[in-house]
């Protein structure tokens, strides 16, 4: 028989198309006319050394040879038909039944041939009534079905010989396809975004909390509580200003608004002698604090430094 069913009702003058029905879904053989009429009387077996299935990875496909571990033949459930051409020649053709893939082969493909596991299954398929036949039309789940990669030349009809089932060694690129590489990197990138986003979001709050806690303790233990309260307010302002750089730049762009200088570092020469930052003899030294800007502050602004330079 020739593989690729040609129904008997095909016109005698028509050229046979063996690729049209080389497989038949076992779930629908009782519904399609081409197969339904064959189930009662035209059941047969197809014995093979193995079969091929192709693994898709983007535009690339890798074939695998699937066979029994002990190299015994695989027996497929099949249907056959006979067609007579215009010259009176009879052509016998066959189609192989397929079912859903076994759990072990789902990574490779979603379909596989109906493999009859033993003589009991063969007898049911060839001789029993329809309801009982359906019990053997299921995936082959035994562990003695194995596979290995073979050359992609098996896809060419002209390539036929022992080389078809010769095992090949896959390169590192084939074992680790580029699609998996990018999928992993994408996941890592997303995790980094979440991690850094969380850090940036929570950092200002944590900093303010720590500063506020320290200042609360200092103001209770030190007589300089008023100065520390002022320092606390300006530290909180400076923290919020760092979290939002756009506000600072908007002040610099507007010449009519004098920028804040509480965050500007100044040398010891810029501090006036009567600023109150020096300590008297015998008294507890005061901590240096950044001066609070008020209406009487006559110190040079940040813009004036640039003008002098």
PLY file of the C-alpha trace (Angstrom):
ply
format ascii 1.0
element vertex 309
property float x
property float y
property float z
element edge 308
property int vertex1
property int vertex2
end_header
0.00 0.00 0.00
1.07 3.58 -0.63
0.99 5.99 2.30
-1.49 8.84 1.74
-5.16 7.88 1.41
-6.85 8.30 -1.96
-10.61 7.70 -1.43
-12.30 5.23 -3.79
-14.80 7.90 -4.89
-12.00 10.04 -6.35
-12.52 10.68 -10.08
-10.70 8.22 -12.29
-9.18 11.02 -14.35
-7.98 12.94 -11.30
-4.35 12.86 -10.26
-3.99 11.19 -6.83
-2.95 13.49 -3.97
-1.21 11.41 -1.32
-0.49 14.39 0.92
-4.11 15.34 1.42
-5.07 12.54 3.84
-1.94 10.77 5.06
-3.16 11.15 8.69
-6.61 10.75 10.22
-7.60 12.17 13.60
-8.94 9.26 15.64
-11.40 11.58 17.41
-13.23 12.32 14.15
-13.02 9.11 12.07
-16.72 8.44 12.71
-17.71 11.89 11.44
-15.79 12.50 8.21
-17.14 10.67 5.18
-13.69 9.78 3.86
-12.97 7.73 7.00
-16.39 6.80 8.42
-17.17 4.31 5.65
-13.77 2.59 6.16
-13.97 1.94 9.91
-16.32 -1.12 9.76
-14.34 -3.15 7.20
-11.09 -1.44 6.15
-8.96 -1.38 9.28
-5.30 -2.36 8.98
-1.87 -2.11 10.60
1.26 -0.16 9.66
4.56 -1.47 11.06
7.55 0.91 11.18
10.98 1.19 12.78
10.09 4.65 14.08
8.62 8.02 13.12
9.77 11.62 12.96
8.48 14.67 14.73
9.69 18.24 14.35
10.40 20.62 17.23
9.67 24.25 16.34
11.76 27.11 17.73
10.78 30.27 15.87
11.60 29.85 12.17
13.86 26.85 12.86
12.72 23.21 13.09
14.65 20.25 14.49
13.52 16.69 13.62
13.62 13.84 16.15
13.47 10.11 15.51
11.07 8.35 17.92
11.31 4.59 18.40
11.24 1.76 20.93
14.26 1.40 23.18
14.75 -2.26 22.17
14.28 -1.38 18.47
11.23 -3.61 18.02
8.77 -2.39 15.37
6.05 0.11 16.23
2.56 -0.92 15.11
0.16 1.88 14.11
-3.62 1.70 13.74
-4.57 2.62 10.16
-7.35 2.65 7.53
-7.01 1.70 3.86
-8.91 2.17 0.62
-8.68 1.12 -3.04
-8.97 3.49 -6.01
-9.20 2.53 -9.70
-7.87 4.91 -12.32
-9.08 5.41 -15.90
-6.82 2.62 -17.16
-8.24 0.10 -14.70
-5.22 -0.03 -12.39
-6.05 -0.38 -8.68
-4.11 1.71 -6.18
-4.21 0.72 -2.51
-3.52 3.56 -0.10
-3.44 3.92 3.66
-3.82 6.64 6.31
-2.39 6.49 9.85
-4.59 7.31 12.86
-3.35 9.95 15.28
-4.26 10.94 18.82
-3.20 13.55 21.36
0.43 13.48 22.42
1.61 11.51 25.45
2.78 13.39 28.53
6.41 12.57 27.70
6.19 14.03 24.18
4.10 17.15 24.78
7.26 19.28 24.65
7.80 18.10 21.08
4.32 18.08 19.51
0.64 17.97 20.43
-0.16 14.90 18.27
1.28 11.40 17.81
0.33 8.16 15.96
-1.96 5.63 17.62
0.53 2.97 18.76
-0.96 -0.47 19.49
0.93 -1.70 22.56
0.45 -5.49 22.32
-1.33 -8.34 20.55
-4.50 -7.68 22.52
-4.66 -4.12 21.21
-4.00 -5.36 17.67
-6.84 -7.85 17.92
-9.27 -5.22 19.19
-8.43 -2.83 16.38
-8.72 -5.39 13.61
-11.67 -7.49 14.76
-13.82 -5.88 17.44
-16.88 -3.67 17.25
-16.66 0.11 17.16
-17.34 0.84 20.87
-14.52 -1.48 21.93
-12.17 -0.12 19.26
-12.22 3.32 20.86
-10.44 1.91 23.94
-7.18 1.49 22.01
-7.24 4.91 20.31
-5.26 6.68 23.01
-1.70 7.99 23.60
1.12 5.54 24.25
2.37 6.35 27.78
4.90 3.56 28.41
8.50 4.53 29.19
10.10 2.35 26.48
9.42 4.97 23.79
12.60 7.05 23.27
13.93 9.63 20.81
17.01 11.51 19.60
17.74 14.33 17.09
18.49 13.56 13.45
19.51 15.57 10.41
16.96 18.00 8.96
17.61 16.42 5.54
14.92 13.84 6.39
12.43 16.49 5.28
13.56 16.05 1.67
11.74 13.27 -0.24
14.92 12.52 -2.20
16.91 11.87 1.01
16.42 8.17 1.76
18.83 5.79 3.47
20.41 4.77 6.79
21.48 8.37 7.42
17.82 9.26 8.04
17.87 7.66 11.48
21.48 8.43 12.43
21.68 10.35 15.71
23.35 13.77 15.58
24.82 15.99 18.30
23.09 19.33 18.72
25.19 22.47 19.09
24.99 24.61 22.22
22.82 27.09 20.30
20.33 24.32 19.47
20.25 23.02 23.04
19.76 26.57 24.37
17.72 28.40 21.73
18.01 32.18 21.50
14.32 32.61 22.38
14.96 31.14 25.87
17.94 33.46 26.35
15.90 36.60 25.69
12.97 35.34 27.77
15.25 34.92 30.80
16.89 38.29 30.33
13.50 39.96 30.05
12.37 38.39 33.32
15.57 39.51 35.07
15.16 43.03 33.70
11.59 43.23 34.98
12.70 42.05 38.42
15.41 44.72 38.49
12.86 47.39 37.60
10.62 46.30 40.44
13.53 46.14 42.87
14.93 49.57 41.98
11.48 51.11 41.75
10.74 49.95 45.28
14.07 51.25 46.56
13.62 54.70 45.02
10.09 54.94 46.24
10.82 54.01 49.83
14.24 55.64 50.27
13.09 59.28 50.96
10.49 58.12 53.48
13.04 56.00 55.34
15.59 58.81 55.38
13.10 61.31 56.80
11.99 58.80 59.41
15.56 58.18 60.57
16.36 61.90 60.72
13.15 62.68 62.57
13.84 59.96 65.14
17.36 61.19 65.84
16.24 64.81 66.14
13.44 63.89 68.53
15.90 62.22 70.89
18.39 65.12 70.66
15.74 67.81 71.31
14.61 66.05 74.48
18.12 65.64 75.91
19.69 68.92 74.77
18.83 72.54 75.76
19.28 73.43 72.10
15.86 72.01 71.19
14.72 75.13 69.33
17.75 75.11 67.03
17.35 71.37 66.38
13.68 71.81 65.47
14.73 74.38 62.86
17.40 72.01 61.59
14.88 69.18 61.40
12.53 71.26 59.24
15.32 72.18 56.82
16.66 68.65 56.61
13.20 67.41 55.72
12.90 70.15 53.11
16.28 69.27 51.65
15.33 65.57 51.48
12.13 66.35 49.58
14.07 68.67 47.27
16.48 65.85 46.43
13.54 63.55 45.64
12.17 66.10 43.17
14.97 67.75 41.17
12.48 69.49 38.85
11.51 71.98 41.61
15.14 73.00 42.18
15.76 73.54 38.45
12.60 75.61 38.14
13.97 78.00 40.79
17.26 78.40 38.93
15.50 79.10 35.64
13.34 81.86 37.17
15.58 84.90 37.91
12.83 86.60 39.92
12.96 83.88 42.57
16.01 83.68 44.80
17.09 80.03 45.21
17.42 78.37 48.59
21.03 78.17 49.84
20.48 76.05 52.92
21.92 73.09 51.06
25.03 75.01 49.80
28.34 74.11 51.39
30.34 77.13 52.64
33.84 77.47 54.10
34.63 78.75 57.59
35.40 82.21 56.18
31.80 82.67 55.07
30.48 82.51 58.65
30.15 85.86 60.44
31.91 86.20 63.81
28.68 87.13 65.52
26.63 84.34 64.02
26.33 82.63 67.39
28.06 79.43 66.26
31.13 79.86 68.55
30.96 78.49 72.09
31.82 80.33 75.30
34.52 79.06 77.66
33.23 76.53 80.15
29.88 76.05 78.39
28.82 73.02 76.42
29.88 73.35 72.76
27.03 73.91 70.40
26.62 71.87 67.28
27.07 73.77 64.05
23.78 74.05 62.20
22.95 75.35 58.78
21.51 78.87 59.12
17.83 79.33 58.48
16.99 81.71 55.68
14.96 84.69 56.79
14.12 88.16 55.56
17.29 89.59 57.12
19.71 87.12 55.46
22.12 89.24 53.37
24.41 86.44 52.23
25.22 86.04 48.57
22.95 83.83 46.51
24.05 80.96 44.31
23.63 83.11 41.19
25.99 85.76 42.59
28.75 83.13 42.89
28.46 82.43 39.17
28.61 86.16 38.40
31.82 86.53 40.42
33.38 83.55 38.69
0 1
1 2
2 3
3 4
4 5
5 6
6 7
7 8
8 9
9 10
10 11
11 12
12 13
13 14
14 15
15 16
16 17
17 18
18 19
19 20
20 21
21 22
22 23
23 24
24 25
25 26
26 27
27 28
28 29
29 30
30 31
31 32
32 33
33 34
34 35
35 36
36 37
37 38
38 39
39 40
40 41
41 42
42 43
43 44
44 45
45 46
46 47
47 48
48 49
49 50
50 51
51 52
52 53
53 54
54 55
55 56
56 57
57 58
58 59
59 60
60 61
61 62
62 63
63 64
64 65
65 66
66 67
67 68
68 69
69 70
70 71
71 72
72 73
73 74
74 75
75 76
76 77
77 78
78 79
79 80
80 81
81 82
82 83
83 84
84 85
85 86
86 87
87 88
88 89
89 90
90 91
91 92
92 93
93 94
94 95
95 96
96 97
97 98
98 99
99 100
100 101
101 102
102 103
103 104
104 105
105 106
106 107
107 108
108 109
109 110
110 111
111 112
112 113
113 114
114 115
115 116
116 117
117 118
118 119
119 120
120 121
121 122
122 123
123 124
124 125
125 126
126 127
127 128
128 129
129 130
130 131
131 132
132 133
133 134
134 135
135 136
136 137
137 138
138 139
139 140
140 141
141 142
142 143
143 144
144 145
145 146
146 147
147 148
148 149
149 150
150 151
151 152
152 153
153 154
154 155
155 156
156 157
157 158
158 159
159 160
160 161
161 162
162 163
163 164
164 165
165 166
166 167
167 168
168 169
169 170
170 171
171 172
172 173
173 174
174 175
175 176
176 177
177 178
178 179
179 180
180 181
181 182
182 183
183 184
184 185
185 186
186 187
187 188
188 189
189 190
190 191
191 192
192 193
193 194
194 195
195 196
196 197
197 198
198 199
199 200
200 201
201 202
202 203
203 204
204 205
205 206
206 207
207 208
208 209
209 210
210 211
211 212
212 213
213 214
214 215
215 216
216 217
217 218
218 219
219 220
220 221
221 222
222 223
223 224
224 225
225 226
226 227
227 228
228 229
229 230
230 231
231 232
232 233
233 234
234 235
235 236
236 237
237 238
238 239
239 240
240 241
241 242
242 243
243 244
244 245
245 246
246 247
247 248
248 249
249 250
250 251
251 252
252 253
253 254
254 255
255 256
256 257
257 258
258 259
259 260
260 261
261 262
262 263
263 264
264 265
265 266
266 267
267 268
268 269
269 270
270 271
271 272
272 273
273 274
274 275
275 276
276 277
277 278
278 279
279 280
280 281
281 282
282 283
283 284
284 285
285 286
286 287
287 288
288 289
289 290
290 291
291 292
292 293
293 294
294 295
295 296
296 297
297 298
298 299
299 300
300 301
301 302
302 303
303 304
304 305
305 306
306 307
307 308
